């Protein structure tokens, strides 16, 4: 394993997520946990005692928020960037979660079998949203890994399908315009899909989708009521979105 780069005070910020319940140190210039990470954590419906894996956990924004929501579950984060993995490990310790949150400095391009872990009850991910460098202006070097999926969305779904046990759950958040691709990539080995659109405002098209699937599941696809993040005017978030972001309620599935 490569040496873990040291983080200086100037290269990280001290933040909080889940209504202040989780302290989070994260890089100034790299990927920073935001709305998508919060929604992914809220969508993690791990039962008591479950083993949960997050692919591409970064500094732990979604992983630790999910761990705070599910105090009896055990979590593993996989992160290829050594600096982000080191921050995630330190954040787990700072929040008193080191006994049930483990961070692996590994790449999802690595076959899951090489991680020497048994398949998980629930796997989740917020994959990079782009896999074509020509599709957008090149991001800063520190953010490229969070924006560009080197192996495409196919590499992420393949890893998650291998990481989930038979009958296990897969939860993902992604761009709404990639929904068809996401379902097609998961469908050969997963089913029982549930899709929840996420709209910035009630009158605007969905920008994100949360997708839940069951490995070897056979139930029909269910399109769930949308989550609307912002009201037309007034408050920053709708009451439902605010309750979810603060950890007062979860994103329910059927």
Secondary structure, DSSP 8 states (H G I E B T S, - for coil): --------GGGEEEEEETTTTEEEEEESSS----HHHHHHHHH----TT-EEEEES-TTSHHHHHHHHH-TTSEEEEEES-HHHHHHHHHHHHHTT-TTTEEEEE--TTS-GGGG----EEEEEE---SB--GGGS----GGGHHHHB-TTHHHHHHHHHHHHEEEEEEEEEEEEGGGHHHHHHHHHTTEEEEEEEEEESSTTS-EEEEEEEEEET--S--EEEEEEE-S-SSSSSS-HHHHHHHTTSS-----
